[in-house]
Amino acid sequence: MKKKFVIGLGGSGGKIVANLMERLEKEQDKGYRDEVACIAIDTHQDSLDKLKDSGIKTACISNFGTVGAIINDLGSN
């Protein structure tokens, strides 16, 4: 069976992915955990650091000074 990929974007997305992983761990006897690969993507490394113990792969795409500033500029125009 092919793996399913779940991507959590931002702080809330990371929390949702962590919750999913926790639930899959509880159902370990059914083998669901081996069928799912999760990644959390955020602009804040500190948010991603909180997920490292949960077995979720993480990617920090930038910091607030770059992507965040662009988004803020878009909102102010």
Predicted model as a PDB file, atoms N, CA, C, CB and O in Angstrom, pLDDT in the B-factor column:
MODEL        1                                                                  
ATOM      1  N   MET A   1       0.841  -1.178   0.000  1.00 63.00           N  
ATOM      2  CA  MET A   1       0.000   0.000   0.000  1.00 63.00           C  
ATOM      3  C   MET A   1       0.884   1.238   0.000  1.00 63.00           C  
ATOM      4  CB  MET A   1      -0.956  -0.001   1.213  1.00 63.00           C  
ATOM      5  O   MET A   1       1.894   1.285   0.703  1.00 63.00           O  
ATOM      6  N   LYS A   2       0.505   2.247  -0.793  1.00 77.00           N  
ATOM      7  CA  LYS A   2       1.263   3.484  -0.859  1.00 77.00           C  
ATOM      8  C   LYS A   2       1.075   4.299   0.408  1.00 77.00           C  
ATOM      9  CB  LYS A   2       0.851   4.299  -2.078  1.00 77.00           C  
ATOM     10  O   LYS A   2       0.015   4.285   1.035  1.00 77.00           O  
ATOM     11  N   LYS A   3       2.148   5.015   0.768  1.00 81.00           N  
ATOM     12  CA  LYS A   3       2.053   5.892   1.931  1.00 81.00           C  
ATOM     13  C   LYS A   3       1.198   7.103   1.615  1.00 81.00           C  
ATOM     14  CB  LYS A   3       3.444   6.332   2.391  1.00 81.00           C  
ATOM     15  O   LYS A   3       1.155   7.580   0.481  1.00 81.00           O  
ATOM     16  N   LYS A   4       0.528   7.584   2.629  1.00 86.00           N  
ATOM     17  CA  LYS A   4      -0.228   8.826   2.535  1.00 86.00           C  
ATOM     18  C   LYS A   4       0.628   9.920   3.151  1.00 86.00           C  
ATOM     19  CB  LYS A   4      -1.625   8.717   3.250  1.00 86.00           C  
ATOM     20  O   LYS A   4       1.261   9.711   4.185  1.00 86.00           O  
ATOM     21  N   PHE A   5       0.648  11.086   2.517  1.00 86.00           N  
ATOM     22  CA  PHE A   5       1.405  12.211   3.028  1.00 86.00           C  
ATOM     23  C   PHE A   5       0.452  13.254   3.577  1.00 86.00           C  
ATOM     24  CB  PHE A   5       2.300  12.813   1.935  1.00 86.00           C  
ATOM     25  O   PHE A   5      -0.544  13.602   2.944  1.00 86.00           O  
ATOM     26  N   VAL A   6       0.772  13.749   4.768  1.00 89.00           N  
ATOM     27  CA  VAL A   6      -0.015  14.795   5.391  1.00 89.00           C  
ATOM     28  C   VAL A   6       0.924  15.963   5.637  1.00 89.00           C  
ATOM     29  CB  VAL A   6      -0.695  14.305   6.720  1.00 89.00           C  
ATOM     30  O   VAL A   6       1.990  15.804   6.232  1.00 89.00           O  
ATOM     31  N   ILE A   7       0.517  17.143   5.171  1.00 88.00           N  
ATOM     32  CA  ILE A   7       1.333  18.341   5.312  1.00 88.00           C  
ATOM     33  C   ILE A   7       0.595  19.329   6.204  1.00 88.00           C  
ATOM     34  CB  ILE A   7       1.653  18.971   3.924  1.00 88.00           C  
ATOM     35  O   ILE A   7      -0.549  19.693   5.934  1.00 88.00           O  
ATOM     36  N   GLY A   8       1.257  19.755   7.261  1.00 90.00           N  
ATOM     37  CA  GLY A   8       0.703  20.773   8.151  1.00 90.00           C  
ATOM     38  C   GLY A   8       1.386  22.099   7.874  1.00 90.00           C  
ATOM     39  O   GLY A   8       2.611  22.195   7.954  1.00 90.00           O  
ATOM     40  N   LEU A   9       0.607  23.122   7.549  1.00 90.00           N  
ATOM     41  CA  LEU A   9       1.159  24.443   7.254  1.00 90.00           C  
ATOM     42  C   LEU A   9       0.900  25.397   8.411  1.00 90.00           C  
ATOM     43  CB  LEU A   9       0.558  25.004   5.954  1.00 90.00           C  
ATOM     44  O   LEU A   9      -0.230  25.533   8.881  1.00 90.00           O  
ATOM     45  N   GLY A  10       1.954  26.050   8.859  1.00 90.00           N  
ATOM     46  CA  GLY A  10       1.825  27.019   9.940  1.00 90.00           C  
ATOM     47  C   GLY A  10       1.686  26.354  11.301  1.00 90.00           C  
ATOM     48  O   GLY A  10       1.725  25.130  11.423  1.00 90.00           O  
ATOM     49  N   GLY A  11       1.524  27.183  12.309  1.00 90.00           N  
ATOM     50  CA  GLY A  11       1.430  26.690  13.682  1.00 90.00           C  
ATOM     51  C   GLY A  11       0.246  25.765  13.906  1.00 90.00           C  
ATOM     52  O   GLY A  11       0.394  24.707  14.518  1.00 90.00           O  
ATOM     53  N   SER A  12      -0.918  26.149  13.423  1.00 93.00           N  
ATOM     54  CA  SER A  12      -2.109  25.310  13.595  1.00 93.00           C  
ATOM     55  C   SER A  12      -1.987  24.016  12.810  1.00 93.00           C  
ATOM     56  CB  SER A  12      -3.365  26.065  13.160  1.00 93.00           C  
ATOM     57  O   SER A  12      -2.386  22.956  13.292  1.00 93.00           O  
ATOM     58  N   GLY A  13      -1.438  24.096  11.603  1.00 93.00           N  
ATOM     59  CA  GLY A  13      -1.240  22.898  10.795  1.00 93.00           C  
ATOM     60  C   GLY A  13      -0.294  21.923  11.474  1.00 93.00           C  
ATOM     61  O   GLY A  13      -0.506  20.711  11.430  1.00 93.00           O  
ATOM     62  N   GLY A  14       0.749  22.450  12.101  1.00 92.00           N  
ATOM     63  CA  GLY A  14       1.681  21.597  12.841  1.00 92.00           C  
ATOM     64  C   GLY A  14       1.016  20.911  14.013  1.00 92.00           C  
ATOM     65  O   GLY A  14       1.276  19.737  14.279  1.00 92.00           O  
ATOM     66  N   LYS A  15       0.157  21.633  14.718  1.00 93.00           N  
ATOM     67  CA  LYS A  15      -0.567  21.037  15.844  1.00 93.00           C  
ATOM     68  C   LYS A  15      -1.516  19.940  15.374  1.00 93.00           C  
ATOM     69  CB  LYS A  15      -1.348  22.112  16.606  1.00 93.00           C  
ATOM     70  O   LYS A  15      -1.650  18.908  16.031  1.00 93.00           O  
ATOM     71  N   ILE A  16      -2.166  20.160  14.251  1.00 94.00           N  
ATOM     72  CA  ILE A  16      -3.085  19.157  13.710  1.00 94.00           C  
ATOM     73  C   ILE A  16      -2.323  17.889  13.322  1.00 94.00           C  
ATOM     74  CB  ILE A  16      -3.847  19.721  12.488  1.00 94.00           C  
ATOM     75  O   ILE A  16      -2.772  16.777  13.600  1.00 94.00           O  
ATOM     76  N   VAL A  17      -1.170  18.066  12.678  1.00 92.00           N  
ATOM     77  CA  VAL A  17      -0.360  16.916  12.282  1.00 92.00           C  
ATOM     78  C   VAL A  17       0.126  16.166  13.528  1.00 92.00           C  
ATOM     79  CB  VAL A  17       0.846  17.369  11.413  1.00 92.00           C  
ATOM     80  O   VAL A  17       0.124  14.935  13.547  1.00 92.00           O  
ATOM     81  N   ALA A  18       0.539  16.897  14.562  1.00 92.00           N  
ATOM     82  CA  ALA A  18       0.980  16.255  15.805  1.00 92.00           C  
ATOM     83  C   ALA A  18      -0.155  15.469  16.439  1.00 92.00           C  
ATOM     84  CB  ALA A  18       1.512  17.301  16.795  1.00 92.00           C  
ATOM     85  O   ALA A  18       0.059  14.367  16.944  1.00 92.00           O  
ATOM     86  N   ASN A  19      -1.362  16.028  16.417  1.00 93.00           N  
ATOM     87  CA  ASN A  19      -2.535  15.340  16.965  1.00 93.00           C  
ATOM     88  C   ASN A  19      -2.818  14.068  16.175  1.00 93.00           C  
ATOM     89  CB  ASN A  19      -3.771  16.266  16.947  1.00 93.00           C  
ATOM     90  O   ASN A  19      -3.125  13.028  16.758  1.00 93.00           O  
ATOM     91  N   LEU A  20      -2.716  14.149  14.854  1.00 91.00           N  
ATOM     92  CA  LEU A  20      -2.930  12.973  14.007  1.00 91.00           C  
ATOM     93  C   LEU A  20      -1.916  11.885  14.336  1.00 91.00           C  
ATOM     94  CB  LEU A  20      -2.837  13.354  12.517  1.00 91.00           C  
ATOM     95  O   LEU A  20      -2.279  10.717  14.471  1.00 91.00           O  
ATOM     96  N   MET A  21      -0.649  12.263  14.466  1.00 88.00           N  
ATOM     97  CA  MET A  21       0.393  11.282  14.773  1.00 88.00           C  
ATOM     98  C   MET A  21       0.134  10.612  16.125  1.00 88.00           C  
ATOM     99  CB  MET A  21       1.780  11.955  14.771  1.00 88.00           C  
ATOM    100  O   MET A  21       0.337   9.408  16.282  1.00 88.00           O  
ATOM    101  N   GLU A  22      -0.310  11.396  17.082  1.00 88.00           N  
ATOM    102  CA  GLU A  22      -0.619  10.857  18.412  1.00 88.00           C  
ATOM    103  C   GLU A  22      -1.747   9.828  18.325  1.00 88.00           C  
ATOM    104  CB  GLU A  22      -1.009  11.998  19.384  1.00 88.00           C  
ATOM    105  O   GLU A  22      -1.685   8.770  18.952  1.00 88.00           O  
ATOM    106  N   ARG A  23      -2.760  10.145  17.556  1.00 88.00           N  
ATOM    107  CA  ARG A  23      -3.882   9.206  17.391  1.00 88.00           C  
ATOM    108  C   ARG A  23      -3.457   7.934  16.663  1.00 88.00           C  
ATOM    109  CB  ARG A  23      -5.026   9.877  16.627  1.00 88.00           C  
ATOM    110  O   ARG A  23      -3.909   6.839  16.999  1.00 88.00           O  
ATOM    111  N   LEU A  24      -2.584   8.085  15.663  1.00 85.00           N  
ATOM    112  CA  LEU A  24      -2.095   6.916  14.934  1.00 85.00           C  
ATOM    113  C   LEU A  24      -1.239   6.021  15.834  1.00 85.00           C  
ATOM    114  CB  LEU A  24      -1.287   7.355  13.703  1.00 85.00           C  
ATOM    115  O   LEU A  24      -1.269   4.796  15.714  1.00 85.00           O  
ATOM    116  N   GLU A  25      -0.483   6.639  16.728  1.00 83.00           N  
ATOM    117  CA  GLU A  25       0.320   5.863  17.677  1.00 83.00           C  
ATOM    118  C   GLU A  25      -0.576   5.040  18.596  1.00 83.00           C  
ATOM    119  CB  GLU A  25       1.221   6.794  18.510  1.00 83.00           C  
ATOM    120  O   GLU A  25      -0.235   3.910  18.946  1.00 83.00           O  
ATOM    121  N   LYS A  26      -1.720   5.599  18.990  1.00 85.00           N  
ATOM    122  CA  LYS A  26      -2.659   4.873  19.855  1.00 85.00           C  
ATOM    123  C   LYS A  26      -3.261   3.675  19.134  1.00 85.00           C  
ATOM    124  CB  LYS A  26      -3.776   5.806  20.336  1.00 85.00           C  
ATOM    125  O   LYS A  26      -3.640   2.692  19.771  1.00 85.00           O  
ATOM    126  N   GLU A  27      -3.351   3.748  17.816  1.00 80.00           N  
ATOM    127  CA  GLU A  27      -3.898   2.660  16.998  1.00 80.00           C  
ATOM    128  C   GLU A  27      -2.765   1.823  16.393  1.00 80.00           C  
ATOM    129  CB  GLU A  27      -4.805   3.227  15.876  1.00 80.00           C  
ATOM    130  O   GLU A  27      -2.922   1.236  15.322  1.00 80.00           O  
ATOM    131  N   GLN A  28      -1.638   1.777  17.081  1.00 74.00           N  
ATOM    132  CA  GLN A  28      -0.433   1.134  16.570  1.00 74.00           C  
ATOM    133  C   GLN A  28      -0.664  -0.314  16.140  1.00 74.00           C  
ATOM    134  CB  GLN A  28       0.646   1.180  17.614  1.00 74.00           C  
ATOM    135  O   GLN A  28      -0.066  -0.773  15.167  1.00 74.00           O  
ATOM    136  N   ASP A  29      -1.514  -1.025  16.846  1.00 71.00           N  
ATOM    137  CA  ASP A  29      -1.762  -2.430  16.526  1.00 71.00           C  
ATOM    138  C   ASP A  29      -2.441  -2.604  15.162  1.00 71.00           C  
ATOM    139  CB  ASP A  29      -2.621  -3.064  17.613  1.00 71.00           C  
ATOM    140  O   ASP A  29      -2.410  -3.697  14.596  1.00 71.00           O  
ATOM    141  N   LYS A  30      -3.045  -1.553  14.636  1.00 73.00           N  
ATOM    142  CA  LYS A  30      -3.706  -1.638  13.332  1.00 73.00           C  
ATOM    143  C   LYS A  30      -2.760  -1.284  12.182  1.00 73.00           C  
ATOM    144  CB  LYS A  30      -4.919  -0.715  13.302  1.00 73.00           C  
ATOM    145  O   LYS A  30      -3.124  -1.446  11.017  1.00 73.00           O  
ATOM    146  N   GLY A  31      -1.544  -0.800  12.492  1.00 74.00           N  
ATOM    147  CA  GLY A  31      -0.547  -0.515  11.478  1.00 74.00           C  
ATOM    148  C   GLY A  31      -0.747   0.762  10.698  1.00 74.00           C  
ATOM    149  O   GLY A  31      -0.112   0.959   9.663  1.00 74.00           O  
ATOM    150  N   TYR A  32      -1.624   1.642  11.177  1.00 74.00           N  
ATOM    151  CA  TYR A  32      -1.879   2.884  10.443  1.00 74.00           C  
ATOM    152  C   TYR A  32      -0.647   3.779  10.389  1.00 74.00           C  
ATOM    153  CB  TYR A  32      -3.034   3.642  11.079  1.00 74.00           C  
ATOM    154  O   TYR A  32      -0.403   4.443   9.382  1.00 74.00           O  
ATOM    155  N   ARG A  33       0.121   3.798  11.456  1.00 74.00           N  
ATOM    156  CA  ARG A  33       1.265   4.709  11.566  1.00 74.00           C  
ATOM    157  C   ARG A  33       2.258   4.496  10.421  1.00 74.00           C  
ATOM    158  CB  ARG A  33       1.972   4.515  12.917  1.00 74.00           C  
ATOM    159  O   ARG A  33       2.842   5.459   9.924  1.00 74.00           O  
ATOM    160  N   ASP A  34       2.451   3.263  10.006  1.00 78.00           N  
ATOM    161  CA  ASP A  34       3.407   2.970   8.943  1.00 78.00           C  
ATOM    162  C   ASP A  34       2.913   3.401   7.564  1.00 78.00           C  
ATOM    163  CB  ASP A  34       3.715   1.497   8.929  1.00 78.00           C  
ATOM    164  O   ASP A  34       3.692   3.434   6.611  1.00 78.00           O  
ATOM    165  N   GLU A  35       1.639   3.728   7.450  1.00 83.00           N  
ATOM    166  CA  GLU A  35       1.062   4.124   6.168  1.00 83.00           C  
ATOM    167  C   GLU A  35       1.060   5.637   5.955  1.00 83.00           C  
ATOM    168  CB  GLU A  35      -0.346   3.601   6.065  1.00 83.00           C  
ATOM    169  O   GLU A  35       0.703   6.112   4.876  1.00 83.00           O  
ATOM    170  N   VAL A  36       1.459   6.396   6.983  1.00 84.00           N  
ATOM    171  CA  VAL A  36       1.348   7.848   6.919  1.00 84.00           C  
ATOM    172  C   VAL A  36       2.712   8.498   7.168  1.00 84.00           C  
ATOM    173  CB  VAL A  36       0.313   8.357   7.943  1.00 84.00           C  
ATOM    174  O   VAL A  36       3.426   8.130   8.101  1.00 84.00           O  
ATOM    175  N   ALA A  37       3.057   9.462   6.323  1.00 84.00           N  
ATOM    176  CA  ALA A  37       4.248  10.288   6.519  1.00 84.00           C  
ATOM    177  C   ALA A  37       3.792  11.730   6.680  1.00 84.00           C  
ATOM    178  CB  ALA A  37       5.259  10.140   5.324  1.00 84.00           C  
ATOM    179  O   ALA A  37       3.002  12.228   5.878  1.00 84.00           O  
ATOM    180  N   CYS A  38       4.284  12.396   7.706  1.00 87.00           N  
ATOM    181  CA  CYS A  38       3.848  13.756   8.000  1.00 87.00           C  
ATOM    182  C   CYS A  38       5.011  14.732   7.939  1.00 87.00           C  
ATOM    183  CB  CYS A  38       3.186  13.818   9.370  1.00 87.00           C  
ATOM    184  O   CYS A  38       6.143  14.402   8.296  1.00 87.00           O  
ATOM    185  N   ILE A  39       4.710  15.932   7.483  1.00 87.00           N  
ATOM    186  CA  ILE A  39       5.676  17.023   7.497  1.00 87.00           C  
ATOM    187  C   ILE A  39       4.962  18.295   7.933  1.00 87.00           C  
ATOM    188  CB  ILE A  39       6.345  17.206   6.099  1.00 87.00           C  
ATOM    189  O   ILE A  39       3.817  18.541   7.552  1.00 87.00           O  
ATOM    190  N   ALA A  40       5.643  19.087   8.725  1.00 89.00           N  
ATOM    191  CA  ALA A  40       5.119  20.388   9.148  1.00 89.00           C  
ATOM    192  C   ALA A  40       6.010  21.468   8.551  1.00 89.00           C  
ATOM    193  CB  ALA A  40       5.058  20.506  10.715  1.00 89.00           C  
ATOM    194  O   ALA A  40       7.236  21.386   8.629  1.00 89.00           O  
ATOM    195  N   ILE A  41       5.389  22.475   7.957  1.00 87.00           N  
ATOM    196  CA  ILE A  41       6.115  23.574   7.322  1.00 87.00           C  
ATOM    197  C   ILE A  41       5.681  24.869   7.997  1.00 87.00           C  
ATOM    198  CB  ILE A  41       5.851  23.624   5.772  1.00 87.00           C  
ATOM    199  O   ILE A  41       4.491  25.150   8.137  1.00 87.00           O  
ATOM    200  N   ASP A  42       6.667  25.643   8.409  1.00 88.00           N  
ATOM    201  CA  ASP A  42       6.367  26.886   9.115  1.00 88.00           C  
ATOM    202  C   ASP A  42       7.472  27.892   8.843  1.00 88.00           C  
ATOM    203  CB  ASP A  42       6.209  26.641  10.640  1.00 88.00           C  
ATOM    204  O   ASP A  42       8.557  27.526   8.393  1.00 88.00           O  
ATOM    205  N   THR A  43       7.198  29.140   9.115  1.00 84.00           N  
ATOM    206  CA  THR A  43       8.215  30.177   8.991  1.00 84.00           C  
ATOM    207  C   THR A  43       8.927  30.419  10.315  1.00 84.00           C  
ATOM    208  CB  THR A  43       7.590  31.472   8.493  1.00 84.00           C  
ATOM    209  O   THR A  43       9.918  31.147  10.355  1.00 84.00           O  
ATOM    210  N   HIS A  44       8.440  29.824  11.395  1.00 85.00           N  
ATOM    211  CA  HIS A  44       9.028  30.011  12.723  1.00 85.00           C  
ATOM    212  C   HIS A  44       9.644  28.700  13.205  1.00 85.00           C  
ATOM    213  CB  HIS A  44       7.962  30.513  13.733  1.00 85.00           C  
ATOM    214  O   HIS A  44       8.933  27.729  13.465  1.00 85.00           O  
ATOM    215  N   GLN A  45      10.962  28.681  13.322  1.00 87.00           N  
ATOM    216  CA  GLN A  45      11.665  27.474  13.736  1.00 87.00           C  
ATOM    217  C   GLN A  45      11.255  27.028  15.138  1.00 87.00           C  
ATOM    218  CB  GLN A  45      13.164  27.701  13.684  1.00 87.00           C  
ATOM    219  O   GLN A  45      11.208  25.827  15.407  1.00 87.00           O  
ATOM    220  N   ASP A  46      10.958  27.968  16.034  1.00 89.00           N  
ATOM    221  CA  ASP A  46      10.585  27.585  17.394  1.00 89.00           C  
ATOM    222  C   ASP A  46       9.303  26.756  17.422  1.00 89.00           C  
ATOM    223  CB  ASP A  46      10.416  28.825  18.256  1.00 89.00           C  
ATOM    224  O   ASP A  46       9.166  25.867  18.263  1.00 89.00           O  
ATOM    225  N   SER A  47       8.374  27.029  16.529  1.00 88.00           N  
ATOM    226  CA  SER A  47       7.148  26.218  16.446  1.00 88.00           C  
ATOM    227  C   SER A  47       7.474  24.808  15.973  1.00 88.00           C  
ATOM    228  CB  SER A  47       6.119  26.874  15.493  1.00 88.00           C  
ATOM    229  O   SER A  47       6.900  23.834  16.461  1.00 88.00           O  
ATOM    230  N   LEU A  48       8.391  24.702  15.028  1.00 89.00           N  
ATOM    231  CA  LEU A  48       8.775  23.389  14.501  1.00 89.00           C  
ATOM    232  C   LEU A  48       9.567  22.584  15.525  1.00 89.00           C  
ATOM    233  CB  LEU A  48       9.597  23.551  13.223  1.00 89.00           C  
ATOM    234  O   LEU A  48       9.450  21.360  15.581  1.00 89.00           O  
ATOM    235  N   ASP A  49      10.369  23.267  16.334  1.00 90.00           N  
ATOM    236  CA  ASP A  49      11.165  22.576  17.354  1.00 90.00           C  
ATOM    237  C   ASP A  49      10.275  21.810  18.335  1.00 90.00           C  
ATOM    238  CB  ASP A  49      12.038  23.583  18.117  1.00 90.00           C  
ATOM    239  O   ASP A  49      10.683  20.775  18.862  1.00 90.00           O  
ATOM    240  N   LYS A  50       9.078  22.306  18.579  1.00 88.00           N  
ATOM    241  CA  LYS A  50       8.148  21.644  19.497  1.00 88.00           C  
ATOM    242  C   LYS A  50       7.642  20.316  18.942  1.00 88.00           C  
ATOM    243  CB  LYS A  50       6.969  22.557  19.793  1.00 88.00           C  
ATOM    244  O   LYS A  50       7.127  19.494  19.699  1.00 88.00           O  
ATOM    245  N   LEU A  51       7.778  20.091  17.647  1.00 87.00           N  
ATOM    246  CA  LEU A  51       7.255  18.886  17.001  1.00 87.00           C  
ATOM    247  C   LEU A  51       8.298  17.782  16.822  1.00 87.00           C  
ATOM    248  CB  LEU A  51       6.683  19.245  15.661  1.00 87.00           C  
ATOM    249  O   LEU A  51       7.944  16.662  16.455  1.00 87.00           O  
ATOM    250  N   LYS A  52       9.554  18.069  17.070  1.00 79.00           N  
ATOM    251  CA  LYS A  52      10.618  17.116  16.753  1.00 79.00           C  
ATOM    252  C   LYS A  52      10.489  15.796  17.496  1.00 79.00           C  
ATOM    253  CB  LYS A  52      11.949  17.727  17.062  1.00 79.00           C  
ATOM    254  O   LYS A  52      10.812  14.750  16.932  1.00 79.00           O  
ATOM    255  N   ASP A  53      10.032  15.806  18.728  1.00 79.00           N  
ATOM    256  CA  ASP A  53       9.897  14.572  19.497  1.00 79.00           C  
ATOM    257  C   ASP A  53       8.737  13.699  19.028  1.00 79.00           C  
ATOM    258  CB  ASP A  53       9.720  14.900  20.953  1.00 79.00           C  
ATOM    259  O   ASP A  53       8.638  12.536  19.420  1.00 79.00           O  
ATOM    260  N   SER A  54       7.864  14.249  18.195  1.00 80.00           N  
ATOM    261  CA  SER A  54       6.690  13.492  17.746  1.00 80.00           C  
ATOM    262  C   SER A  54       6.965  12.666  16.486  1.00 80.00           C  
ATOM    263  CB  SER A  54       5.536  14.442  17.486  1.00 80.00           C  
ATOM    264  O   SER A  54       6.075  11.962  16.008  1.00 80.00           O  
ATOM    265  N   GLY A  55       8.175  12.743  15.948  1.00 78.00           N  
ATOM    266  CA  GLY A  55       8.506  11.977  14.754  1.00 78.00           C  
ATOM    267  C   GLY A  55       8.064  12.619  13.457  1.00 78.00           C  
ATOM    268  O   GLY A  55       8.091  11.982  12.404  1.00 78.00           O  
ATOM    269  N   ILE A  56       7.662  13.858  13.522  1.00 86.00           N  
ATOM    270  CA  ILE A  56       7.214  14.586  12.335  1.00 86.00           C  
ATOM    271  C   ILE A  56       8.423  15.263  11.698  1.00 86.00           C  
ATOM    272  CB  ILE A  56       6.108  15.635  12.694  1.00 86.00           C  
ATOM    273  O   ILE A  56       9.211  15.907  12.390  1.00 86.00           O  
ATOM    274  N   LYS A  57       8.569  15.121  10.403  1.00 86.00           N  
ATOM    275  CA  LYS A  57       9.604  15.847   9.677  1.00 86.00           C  
ATOM    276  C   LYS A  57       9.186  17.306   9.615  1.00 86.00           C  
ATOM    277  CB  LYS A  57       9.828  15.256   8.242  1.00 86.00           C  
ATOM    278  O   LYS A  57       7.998  17.614   9.508  1.00 86.00           O  
ATOM    279  N   THR A  58      10.159  18.202   9.683  1.00 86.00           N  
ATOM    280  CA  THR A  58       9.837  19.627   9.674  1.00 86.00           C  
ATOM    281  C   THR A  58      10.673  20.357   8.629  1.00 86.00           C  
ATOM    282  CB  THR A  58      10.067  20.243  11.064  1.00 86.00           C  
ATOM    283  O   THR A  58      11.764  19.917   8.267  1.00 86.00           O  
ATOM    284  N   ALA A  59      10.138  21.480   8.152  1.00 82.00           N  
ATOM    285  CA  ALA A  59      10.860  22.328   7.223  1.00 82.00           C  
ATOM    286  C   ALA A  59      10.542  23.786   7.545  1.00 82.00           C  
ATOM    287  CB  ALA A  59      10.495  21.985   5.751  1.00 82.00           C  
ATOM    288  O   ALA A  59       9.382  24.198   7.552  1.00 82.00           O  
ATOM    289  N   CYS A  60      11.579  24.541   7.808  1.00 84.00           N  
ATOM    290  CA  CYS A  60      11.419  25.969   8.039  1.00 84.00           C  
ATOM    291  C   CYS A  60      11.723  26.664   6.723  1.00 84.00           C  
ATOM    292  CB  CYS A  60      12.353  26.487   9.200  1.00 84.00           C  
ATOM    293  O   CYS A  60      12.858  26.627   6.249  1.00 84.00           O  
ATOM    294  N   ILE A  61      10.732  27.287   6.137  1.00 80.00           N  
ATOM    295  CA  ILE A  61      10.918  27.855   4.805  1.00 80.00           C  
ATOM    296  C   ILE A  61      11.524  29.250   4.829  1.00 80.00           C  
ATOM    297  CB  ILE A  61       9.605  27.897   4.084  1.00 80.00           C  
ATOM    298  O   ILE A  61      12.028  29.724   3.811  1.00 80.00           O  
ATOM    299  N   SER A  62      11.480  29.907   5.969  1.00 68.00           N  
ATOM    300  CA  SER A  62      12.048  31.241   6.058  1.00 68.00           C  
ATOM    301  C   SER A  62      11.925  31.723   7.492  1.00 68.00           C  
ATOM    302  CB  SER A  62      11.346  32.219   5.079  1.00 68.00           C  
ATOM    303  O   SER A  62      11.632  30.940   8.395  1.00 68.00           O  
ATOM    304  N   ASN A  63      12.143  32.977   7.693  1.00 55.00           N  
ATOM    305  CA  ASN A  63      11.880  33.569   8.995  1.00 55.00           C  
ATOM    306  C   ASN A  63      10.977  34.777   8.788  1.00 55.00           C  
ATOM    307  CB  ASN A  63      13.207  33.969   9.721  1.00 55.00           C  
ATOM    308  O   ASN A  63      10.697  35.157   7.651  1.00 55.00           O  
ATOM    309  N   PHE A  64      10.537  35.360   9.843  1.00 54.00           N  
ATOM    310  CA  PHE A  64       9.566  36.435   9.740  1.00 54.00           C  
ATOM    311  C   PHE A  64      10.107  37.610   8.937  1.00 54.00           C  
ATOM    312  CB  PHE A  64       9.154  36.896  11.119  1.00 54.00           C  
ATOM    313  O   PHE A  64       9.328  38.346   8.332  1.00 54.00           O  
ATOM    314  N   GLY A  65      11.404  37.800   8.919  1.00 55.00           N  
ATOM    315  CA  GLY A  65      11.985  38.933   8.217  1.00 55.00           C  
ATOM    316  C   GLY A  65      11.870  38.858   6.708  1.00 55.00           C  
ATOM    317  O   GLY A  65      12.089  39.864   6.033  1.00 55.00           O  
ATOM    318  N   THR A  66      11.530  37.693   6.151  1.00 59.00           N  
ATOM    319  CA  THR A  66      11.452  37.603   4.700  1.00 59.00           C  
ATOM    320  C   THR A  66      10.021  37.300   4.257  1.00 59.00           C  
ATOM    321  CB  THR A  66      12.413  36.525   4.178  1.00 59.00           C  
ATOM    322  O   THR A  66       9.307  38.208   3.830  1.00 59.00           O  
ATOM    323  N   VAL A  67       9.600  36.067   4.348  1.00 56.00           N  
ATOM    324  CA  VAL A  67       8.253  35.695   3.910  1.00 56.00           C  
ATOM    325  C   VAL A  67       7.198  36.453   4.706  1.00 56.00           C  
ATOM    326  CB  VAL A  67       8.038  34.179   4.054  1.00 56.00           C  
ATOM    327  O   VAL A  67       6.237  36.972   4.139  1.00 56.00           O  
ATOM    328  N   GLY A  68       7.380  36.513   6.008  1.00 59.00           N  
ATOM    329  CA  GLY A  68       6.418  37.223   6.848  1.00 59.00           C  
ATOM    330  C   GLY A  68       6.303  38.692   6.471  1.00 59.00           C  
ATOM    331  O   GLY A  68       5.201  39.241   6.455  1.00 59.00           O  
ATOM    332  N   ALA A  69       7.425  39.334   6.169  1.00 61.00           N  
ATOM    333  CA  ALA A  69       7.401  40.740   5.778  1.00 61.00           C  
ATOM    334  C   ALA A  69       6.675  40.935   4.455  1.00 61.00           C  
ATOM    335  CB  ALA A  69       8.819  41.287   5.679  1.00 61.00           C  
ATOM    336  O   ALA A  69       5.947  41.912   4.282  1.00 61.00           O  
ATOM    337  N   ILE A  70       6.871  40.012   3.524  1.00 60.00           N  
ATOM    338  CA  ILE A  70       6.179  40.096   2.229  1.00 60.00           C  
ATOM    339  C   ILE A  70       4.677  39.981   2.429  1.00 60.00           C  
ATOM    340  CB  ILE A  70       6.676  38.992   1.265  1.00 60.00           C  
ATOM    341  O   ILE A  70       3.904  40.739   1.841  1.00 60.00           O  
ATOM    342  N   ILE A  71       4.272  39.041   3.251  1.00 61.00           N  
ATOM    343  CA  ILE A  71       2.836  38.851   3.512  1.00 61.00           C  
ATOM    344  C   ILE A  71       2.255  40.086   4.176  1.00 61.00           C  
ATOM    345  CB  ILE A  71       2.597  37.608   4.400  1.00 61.00           C  
ATOM    346  O   ILE A  71       1.168  40.539   3.816  1.00 61.00           O  
ATOM    347  N   ASN A  72       2.980  40.631   5.147  1.00 64.00           N  
ATOM    348  CA  ASN A  72       2.503  41.842   5.811  1.00 64.00           C  
ATOM    349  C   ASN A  72       2.402  43.002   4.837  1.00 64.00           C  
ATOM    350  CB  ASN A  72       3.422  42.212   6.966  1.00 64.00           C  
ATOM    351  O   ASN A  72       1.449  43.779   4.905  1.00 64.00           O  
ATOM    352  N   ASP A  73       3.359  43.136   3.935  1.00 67.00           N  
ATOM    353  CA  ASP A  73       3.311  44.199   2.927  1.00 67.00           C  
ATOM    354  C   ASP A  73       2.109  44.035   2.012  1.00 67.00           C  
ATOM    355  CB  ASP A  73       4.598  44.209   2.099  1.00 67.00           C  
ATOM    356  O   ASP A  73       1.460  45.018   1.652  1.00 67.00           O  
ATOM    357  N   LEU A  74       1.809  42.795   1.633  1.00 65.00           N  
ATOM    358  CA  LEU A  74       0.645  42.551   0.777  1.00 65.00           C  
ATOM    359  C   LEU A  74      -0.641  42.975   1.468  1.00 65.00           C  
ATOM    360  CB  LEU A  74       0.567  41.075   0.388  1.00 65.00           C  
ATOM    361  O   LEU A  74      -1.539  43.525   0.830  1.00 65.00           O  
ATOM    362  N   GLY A  75      -0.732  42.723   2.754  1.00 58.00           N  
ATOM    363  CA  GLY A  75      -1.923  43.065   3.507  1.00 58.00           C  
ATOM    364  C   GLY A  75      -2.102  44.549   3.723  1.00 58.00           C  
ATOM    365  O   GLY A  75      -3.218  45.014   3.957  1.00 58.00           O  
ATOM    366  N   SER A  76      -1.016  45.300   3.648  1.00 61.00           N  
ATOM    367  CA  SER A  76      -1.124  46.735   3.914  1.00 61.00           C  
ATOM    368  C   SER A  76      -1.375  47.556   2.644  1.00 61.00           C  
ATOM    369  CB  SER A  76       0.141  47.226   4.594  1.00 61.00           C  
ATOM    370  O   SER A  76      -1.609  48.762   2.722  1.00 61.00           O  
ATOM    371  N   ASN A  77      -1.328  46.920   1.501  1.00 50.00           N  
ATOM    372  CA  ASN A  77      -1.548  47.650   0.238  1.00 50.00           C  
ATOM    373  C   ASN A  77      -2.995  47.768  -0.109  1.00 50.00           C  
ATOM    374  CB  ASN A  77      -0.830  46.980  -0.892  1.00 50.00           C  
ATOM    375  O   ASN A  77      -3.338  48.352  -1.137  1.00 50.00           O  
TER     376      ASN A  77                                                      
ENDMDL                                                                          
END                                                                             
